[in-house]
């Protein structure tokens, strides 16, 4: 039986689909850690609001071609390569709008439910409000010494994310009530090269149309 497409996964009934049937190369998650939508909603609602103007860099990840994860304490982000050592630079199908996959760190912790944050497959985990209202496409941020821009590319859950964290997490991210919160995250691209260290400040320099 063929695997469901991403579009079909968004419509599937969670209790009728076994995420373990999804196949891919790379690290797999623990389905006993998957949360129901009701639990995810309750835990998200209980979070302290993230900062809107000035946050911090909590985790950086360089993703290898076979699921490897390097966790640098300092990295020089570049327009040419994005996160050094990350697979993005070597994959021609992903353009600049996909350069730095980014998650709000407390959302990442809720969804991971005890699994390693780097399992999400993002490059940056930030303590910052990544919602459309706060950071619409075109917004610019300073991370350490680098300047990055929010791209218009949607960051949706793929089948790897579904296997690792559950179908209900993906479906919640795409639900109209949550879509603009970017539970799954956003994409950034580098517009000015610079070094970034864990714990560095993030400053919102400017916002695209329709921001605060």
Backbone torsions as a table, in degrees:
resi	resn	phi	psi	omega
1	UNK	NA	132.3	-178.0
2	UNK	-69.3	146.8	176.0
3	UNK	-68.9	153.1	176.4
4	UNK	-70.2	145.3	174.3
5	UNK	-75.3	169.3	177.7
6	UNK	-58.8	-41.7	179.0
7	UNK	-62.5	-41.2	179.1
8	UNK	-67.7	-34.3	178.0
9	UNK	-63.3	-33.9	-179.1
10	UNK	-67.6	-20.9	-178.1
11	UNK	-105.1	-8.9	-174.6
12	UNK	-69.7	146.7	174.7
13	UNK	-77.1	124.1	-175.4
14	UNK	-55.4	-35.9	-177.0
15	UNK	-80.4	0.1	180.0
16	UNK	-111.6	4.9	-173.9
17	UNK	-131.6	129.2	178.8
18	UNK	-96.2	111.4	-177.8
19	UNK	-64.5	-19.0	179.6
20	UNK	-69.7	-14.2	178.5
21	UNK	-78.1	-11.5	179.3
22	UNK	-75.0	130.7	-176.9
23	UNK	-114.6	140.6	177.2
24	UNK	-170.5	163.8	174.8
25	UNK	-91.8	145.5	-179.2
26	UNK	120.2	-176.1	-175.1
27	UNK	-70.6	142.8	179.5
28	UNK	-112.2	157.2	-178.5
29	UNK	-99.1	178.4	-178.6
30	UNK	-104.2	107.6	-175.1
31	UNK	-66.7	-17.5	176.0
32	UNK	-69.2	-12.5	178.4
33	UNK	-94.2	-4.7	179.8
34	UNK	-63.6	139.2	179.6
35	UNK	-107.2	149.5	174.1
36	UNK	-73.8	160.9	179.1
37	UNK	-60.3	-39.8	-178.9
38	UNK	-61.3	-40.7	179.8
39	UNK	-69.1	-42.8	177.8
40	UNK	-59.4	-46.5	-179.6
41	UNK	-59.4	-43.2	-179.0
42	UNK	-65.3	-41.1	-178.4
43	UNK	-71.5	-36.5	175.9
44	UNK	-65.0	-41.2	-178.9
45	UNK	-64.8	-26.3	-177.7
46	UNK	-84.5	-7.6	-177.6
47	UNK	-71.6	147.7	171.1
48	UNK	-69.4	136.3	179.1
49	UNK	-54.2	138.6	179.2
50	UNK	-76.2	153.2	176.8
51	UNK	-62.2	146.3	-178.6
52	UNK	-99.6	-30.6	-173.0
53	UNK	-105.8	-36.6	-173.0
54	UNK	-145.2	116.9	-178.9
55	UNK	-126.0	-156.5	-179.2
56	UNK	-141.1	154.3	174.6
57	UNK	-85.7	117.2	-174.0
58	UNK	-99.3	-31.5	-178.1
59	UNK	-157.2	142.2	173.8
60	UNK	-125.8	142.4	-175.3
61	UNK	-138.5	132.3	169.3
62	UNK	-108.1	123.8	-173.9
63	UNK	-96.8	125.7	177.0
64	UNK	-83.5	168.7	-175.1
65	UNK	-67.8	-20.1	-177.2
66	UNK	-116.7	28.8	177.4
67	UNK	91.7	2.6	178.1
68	UNK	-66.3	153.1	177.5
69	UNK	-133.1	120.6	171.1
70	UNK	-104.2	140.4	-175.4
71	UNK	-120.1	78.7	-177.1
72	UNK	-69.7	148.3	173.7
73	UNK	-88.0	-21.4	175.1
74	UNK	-143.7	140.4	-180.0
75	UNK	-149.1	142.7	175.1
76	UNK	-97.4	109.0	178.8
77	UNK	-78.6	136.2	-177.6
78	UNK	-132.4	154.5	175.7
79	UNK	-63.8	-34.3	-176.4
80	UNK	-77.6	-37.7	-171.5
81	UNK	-121.6	-7.4	-176.7
82	UNK	67.4	-127.2	175.9
83	UNK	-78.8	123.4	-178.4
84	UNK	-60.0	134.5	179.2
85	UNK	82.9	0.8	-178.2
86	UNK	-86.2	150.1	-176.3
87	UNK	-67.6	-16.3	-177.4
88	UNK	-53.6	-44.1	-174.5
89	UNK	-64.9	-22.5	-177.4
90	UNK	-102.1	7.4	-177.5
91	UNK	-115.7	104.0	-172.4
92	UNK	-64.3	-20.4	-175.7
93	UNK	-77.2	-13.5	-180.0
94	UNK	-105.8	119.6	-179.3
95	UNK	-90.4	-169.1	-175.6
96	UNK	-62.5	-24.2	179.7
97	UNK	-70.2	-10.8	178.1
98	UNK	-108.4	12.2	-164.3
99	UNK	-60.1	-50.0	-177.1
100	UNK	-124.8	101.1	174.9
101	UNK	-70.0	131.9	-168.4
102	UNK	-137.8	136.1	177.2
103	UNK	-125.5	150.5	167.1
104	UNK	-72.0	126.7	-166.6
105	UNK	-65.7	-37.2	-178.8
106	UNK	-72.5	-32.4	173.1
107	UNK	-63.8	-42.2	179.6
108	UNK	-60.0	-40.0	179.9
109	UNK	-66.6	-41.4	179.0
110	UNK	-59.5	-51.3	-176.6
111	UNK	-65.8	-40.1	-178.7
112	UNK	-65.1	-34.1	176.6
113	UNK	50.8	50.3	177.2
114	UNK	97.1	-12.8	175.0
115	UNK	-80.0	159.0	-179.0
116	UNK	-60.4	137.6	-178.8
117	UNK	-60.3	-35.9	-177.2
118	UNK	-65.8	-12.2	176.3
119	UNK	-63.5	-25.1	178.0
120	UNK	-57.8	-33.1	-179.0
121	UNK	90.1	23.4	177.3
122	UNK	-101.8	161.6	-179.6
123	UNK	-89.3	-37.3	-174.8
124	UNK	-127.4	137.3	175.8
125	UNK	-123.5	114.4	-168.7
126	UNK	-119.0	143.7	170.0
127	UNK	-90.5	85.1	-175.2
128	UNK	-164.2	146.5	175.9
129	UNK	-72.4	113.2	-178.3
130	UNK	-100.8	14.0	-177.3
131	UNK	-65.5	158.4	176.3
132	UNK	-58.6	-37.4	-178.7
133	UNK	-63.9	-39.4	-178.3
134	UNK	-84.6	-39.1	-175.4
135	UNK	-132.7	72.1	176.2
136	UNK	-66.0	162.8	178.4
137	UNK	-51.8	137.6	-177.9
138	UNK	97.3	-11.2	176.8
139	UNK	-65.5	146.6	179.4
140	UNK	-119.6	140.0	-177.9
141	UNK	-127.3	149.8	169.5
142	UNK	-105.6	120.1	176.5
143	UNK	-112.0	109.3	-174.5
144	UNK	57.6	-118.6	179.7
145	UNK	-98.9	-4.6	-176.9
146	UNK	-94.1	153.7	172.0
147	UNK	-118.7	131.2	-177.0
148	UNK	-128.8	161.9	-178.2
149	UNK	-129.9	140.6	176.0
150	UNK	-72.1	127.7	-179.9
151	UNK	-93.8	163.6	179.1
152	UNK	-80.4	-2.9	-175.9
153	UNK	-68.5	126.8	176.5
154	UNK	-68.8	141.3	178.3
155	UNK	-111.2	95.6	-176.7
156	UNK	-108.4	161.7	178.7
157	UNK	-75.1	129.4	173.4
158	UNK	-92.3	-177.0	-177.0
159	UNK	-66.5	-28.2	175.7
160	UNK	-62.1	-45.2	-178.8
161	UNK	-65.5	-37.4	177.4
162	UNK	-63.4	-44.8	179.2
163	UNK	-62.8	-40.4	-174.6
164	UNK	-75.5	-36.3	-170.2
165	UNK	-126.0	-4.5	173.0
166	UNK	104.1	150.5	-179.2
167	UNK	-65.1	-35.0	-176.1
168	UNK	-69.0	-29.0	175.9
169	UNK	-66.2	-43.7	178.7
170	UNK	-63.6	-45.8	-177.6
171	UNK	-65.9	-34.8	176.2
172	UNK	-64.5	-43.6	-180.0
173	UNK	-57.5	-34.7	-176.9
174	UNK	-90.7	-8.2	-178.9
175	UNK	-66.9	142.1	-177.3
176	UNK	-52.5	-35.9	-177.4
177	UNK	-70.6	-18.8	-175.7
178	UNK	-117.4	-13.0	-171.7
179	UNK	-52.8	-45.3	-175.6
180	UNK	-76.6	-10.2	175.8
181	UNK	-77.7	-20.7	-178.6
182	UNK	58.4	56.4	177.5
183	UNK	-57.8	-39.3	178.7
184	UNK	-76.2	-23.7	177.0
185	UNK	121.0	-168.1	-178.3
186	UNK	-138.0	176.3	172.6
187	UNK	-115.9	142.3	174.7
188	UNK	-120.5	155.6	170.7
189	UNK	-128.4	149.8	-178.7
190	UNK	-81.5	129.2	175.2
191	UNK	-112.9	-15.4	174.4
192	UNK	-146.6	118.7	-177.6
193	UNK	-59.7	149.2	176.2
194	UNK	179.1	158.6	178.9
195	UNK	-80.7	141.6	177.1
196	UNK	-129.6	135.4	178.7
197	UNK	-120.4	151.4	174.3
198	UNK	-55.9	135.3	-179.0
199	UNK	88.1	-6.9	178.7
200	UNK	-62.0	151.7	177.1
201	UNK	-74.6	148.0	170.7
202	UNK	-113.3	130.5	178.3
203	UNK	-124.5	131.0	174.7
204	UNK	-76.8	115.0	-179.4
205	UNK	-86.0	-40.4	180.0
206	UNK	-159.6	160.4	-180.0
207	UNK	-120.0	144.6	173.6
208	UNK	-70.2	179.9	-179.9
209	UNK	-56.9	144.2	174.4
210	UNK	76.8	12.4	175.3
211	UNK	-80.6	-179.1	178.6
212	UNK	-56.3	NA	NA
